[in-house]
Amino acid sequence: MHVHFLDPYRSGHSTIHQLDARIKFVLAVAFIFITALTPIAAWPVYILLFALAISVEVLSELGVGFVLRRAVLALPFILAALPVIFTIAGPALFSLSIGPWTLTATIPGIERFVSIALKSWISVQVAIVLATSTPFPDLLVAMRAVHVPRLLVAIFGLMWRYLFVFADEALRLIRARTARSGEADLAGLKAGGSLLWRARIAGGMAGNLFLRAFERSDRIYMAMVARGYDGEVRAAPLPHLRPVDWVILTVALTSLLSLLIFAFLFWG
């Protein structure tokens, strides 16, 4: 069964879709790397990086709103950085009293938190464009083409394939539970027992799901080994990069490096 809702790829004929997967992968990694290295509170550089991300989203024809909605994935990273507001030394801005503790927010702490939030948000947008404009098998081939270690590529590939196996088994369990569940006669009344009963059933389903997915993934892996799988992603020989691809790669990397140098000159 193909669980299509797990696949982020969206087919299209935009400039970004037609760009070689190797170029897209290298530029996406370089963009995220440059964004992460940008100094704290370099606001003009953040604006320029955000403008570059928006430009790529427009060229991809995926829709800016489409990407921004999915960029909410950056929220857990942002929340994880929340303590830096109260742990960085500097001029106090305000204080919060929580029981016997007093938390003091500092201006440098807020600057660092906002910087981390912006950098995470912008980086996730670029990663989303890469994933939605490039089929995952092409990404694996691009990783090997730029000499990403074979073991890492194999882990990424197996993780992606087994995610569909896991989701397939989950759907099977949900259908089985639905087929065996009664329906309440009264509207709004849920079938089943108490909350504790529902929790026990959910726990049993989770354990069953793990065992079934593990057994099925083991059978799939053994079938792959029987067919000659040795951890290497094999594909037809990749075409040579066109001159226009080299121009795009050179101009983009030079622009990103110039932004980083500019940021360190004024905010480093």
C-alpha positions in Angstrom: 0.0 0.0 0.0 1.3 3.5 -0.9 0.6 5.9 2.0 0.8 9.0 -0.2 0.1 11.5 2.5 3.5 10.8 4.1 5.3 11.8 0.9 6.1 15.5 0.9 7.0 15.6 -2.8 4.8 17.7 -5.1 5.3 17.3 -8.8 5.7 20.4 -10.9 7.5 22.0 -13.8 8.9 25.0 -12.0 12.5 26.2 -12.3 13.3 24.6 -8.9 11.7 21.3 -9.9 13.8 21.1 -13.0 17.0 22.0 -11.3 19.5 19.1 -10.9 19.0 17.3 -7.5 22.7 17.6 -6.8 22.6 21.4 -7.1 19.5 21.7 -5.0 21.0 19.5 -2.2 24.3 21.3 -2.1 22.7 24.7 -2.1 20.1 23.8 0.5 22.8 22.4 2.8 25.0 25.5 2.2 22.1 27.8 2.9 21.2 26.1 6.2 24.9 26.0 7.2 25.4 29.7 6.4 22.2 30.6 8.3 23.4 28.7 11.3 26.8 30.4 11.3 25.3 33.9 11.0 26.1 35.9 14.1 23.5 36.7 16.7 21.3 39.8 16.1 22.5 40.3 12.5 19.0 41.5 11.6 19.7 42.9 8.1 21.3 39.6 7.2 18.3 37.6 8.5 16.1 39.8 6.3 18.2 39.0 3.3 18.2 35.3 4.0 14.5 35.4 4.5 14.1 37.2 1.2 16.2 34.5 -0.5 14.0 31.8 1.0 10.9 33.6 -0.2 12.3 34.0 -3.7 13.1 30.2 -3.9 9.5 29.5 -2.7 8.1 31.7 -5.5 10.3 30.1 -8.1 9.3 26.6 -6.9 5.6 27.5 -7.6 4.7 25.6 -4.4 3.1 28.7 -2.9 4.6 30.8 -0.1 1.6 30.1 2.1 2.1 26.3 1.5 5.7 26.5 2.7 5.0 28.9 5.6 2.3 26.7 7.0 4.6 23.7 7.0 7.4 25.8 8.5 5.6 25.5 11.8 7.9 22.4 12.2 10.5 24.8 13.5 8.3 25.5 16.6 9.8 22.6 18.8 13.3 23.9 18.1 12.2 27.4 19.0 10.6 26.3 22.3 13.8 24.3 23.1 15.7 27.6 22.9 13.4 29.4 25.3 15.6 29.0 28.4 18.3 31.1 26.8 16.2 34.2 27.5 16.8 33.7 31.3 20.3 32.2 31.2 22.3 34.7 29.2 23.9 37.4 31.4 23.2 41.1 30.5 21.0 44.0 31.3 17.7 42.9 32.8 14.5 43.5 30.9 11.8 42.0 33.1 11.5 39.3 35.8 9.1 36.5 36.4 8.4 34.9 39.8 7.5 31.2 39.8 7.2 30.0 43.3 10.6 30.3 45.1 12.4 31.0 41.8 12.8 34.3 40.0 13.6 34.3 36.3 15.2 37.4 34.9 15.0 38.0 31.1 18.0 39.8 29.7 18.3 41.8 26.5 21.2 39.6 25.1 19.1 36.5 26.0 16.1 37.8 24.0 18.3 38.7 21.1 19.8 35.2 21.1 16.4 33.6 21.4 14.9 35.6 18.5 18.0 34.9 16.4 17.7 31.2 17.0 14.0 31.3 16.2 14.5 33.2 12.9 17.4 31.0 11.8 15.4 27.8 12.5 12.3 29.1 10.8 14.2 30.2 7.7 16.2 27.0 7.5 13.1 24.8 7.8 11.5 26.7 4.9 14.5 25.8 2.6 14.4 22.2 3.7 10.7 22.0 2.9 11.3 23.4 -0.6 14.0 20.8 -1.1 11.8 17.9 0.1 8.7 19.0 -1.8 10.5 19.7 -5.1 12.7 16.7 -5.3 11.7 13.0 -5.2 13.3 11.2 -2.3 15.2 8.6 -4.4 16.8 11.5 -6.3 17.9 13.0 -3.0 19.5 9.8 -2.0 21.4 9.6 -5.4 22.4 13.3 -5.0 23.8 12.5 -1.5 26.0 9.8 -2.9 27.0 11.9 -5.8 28.4 14.5 -3.4 30.1 11.8 -1.4 27.9 11.7 1.6 29.0 8.5 3.5 27.3 5.4 2.2 26.2 4.3 5.7 24.3 7.6 6.3 22.6 7.4 2.9 21.6 3.8 3.6 20.2 4.9 7.0 18.2 7.7 5.4 16.8 5.4 2.7 15.8 2.6 5.1 14.3 5.1 7.6 12.2 6.6 4.8 11.0 3.2 3.4 10.2 1.8 6.9 8.2 4.9 7.7 5.7 3.8 5.1 5.8 0.3 6.4 5.1 1.6 9.9 2.2 3.8 8.7 0.8 0.9 6.6 0.7 -1.4 9.7 -0.9 1.4 11.7 -3.7 1.8 9.2 -4.3 -2.0 9.3 -4.7 -1.9 13.1 -7.0 1.1 12.9 -9.2 -0.7 10.3 -9.2 -3.8 12.4 -10.3 -1.9 15.5 -13.0 -0.1 13.6 -14.3 -3.3 12.2 -14.5 -4.8 15.7 -16.0 -1.8 17.5 -19.7 -1.3 18.1 -21.5 2.0 17.4 -23.5 3.8 20.1 -27.1 4.5 19.3 -27.1 8.0 20.8 -25.5 10.8 18.9 -22.3 12.1 20.4 -21.8 9.0 22.6 -18.6 7.2 21.9 -18.4 3.4 21.9 -16.1 1.6 24.3 -15.3 1.8 28.0 -13.7 4.2 30.4 -10.7 6.4 29.8 -8.5 3.9 31.5 -9.9 1.2 29.2 -9.2 3.3 26.1 -5.7 4.0 27.4 -5.1 0.2 27.9 -6.4 -0.5 24.4 -4.2 2.2 22.9 -1.2 0.9 24.7 -1.8 -2.6 23.4 -2.2 -1.3 19.9 1.0 0.6 20.1 2.9 -2.5 21.3 1.3 -4.6 18.6 2.1 -2.0 16.0 5.8 -2.1 17.0 6.0 -5.9 16.8 4.2 -6.1 13.5 6.2 -3.3 11.9 9.5 -4.8 13.2 8.7 -8.2 11.9 7.5 -6.9 8.5 10.6 -4.6 8.2 12.8 -7.6 8.9 11.1 -9.6 6.2 11.5 -6.7 3.8 15.2 -6.3 4.6 15.9 -10.0 4.1 14.2 -9.9 0.8 16.4 -6.9 -0.2 19.5 -8.8 0.9 18.4 -11.8 -1.1 18.2 -9.6 -4.2 21.7 -8.2 -3.8 21.3 -5.2 -1.5 24.6 -4.2 0.1 23.8 -0.7 1.4 24.7 1.1 -1.8 22.2 3.3 -3.6 22.5 2.4 -7.3 21.1 4.3 -10.2 21.8 4.9 -13.8 24.9 7.0 -14.5 24.1 10.6 -13.7 24.4 13.2 -16.5 27.2 15.7 -16.4 26.2 19.1 -14.9 25.4 21.6 -17.6 27.2 24.9 -17.8 24.1 26.7 -16.5 24.1 24.4 -13.5 27.7 25.4 -12.7 26.8 29.0 -13.1 23.8 28.7 -10.7 25.9 26.8 -8.2 28.8 29.3 -8.3 26.6 32.4 -8.1 24.5 31.0 -5.3 27.4 29.9 -3.2 29.3 33.1 -3.7 26.2 35.1 -2.7 25.7 33.1 0.5 29.4 33.3 1.4 29.3 37.1 0.8 26.3 37.4 3.2 28.2 35.5 5.9 31.4 37.7 5.5 29.2 40.8 5.6 27.5 39.5 8.8 30.9 38.8 10.5 32.3 42.2 9.5 29.5 44.1 11.1 28.1 41.8 13.8 30.8 39.2 14.4 
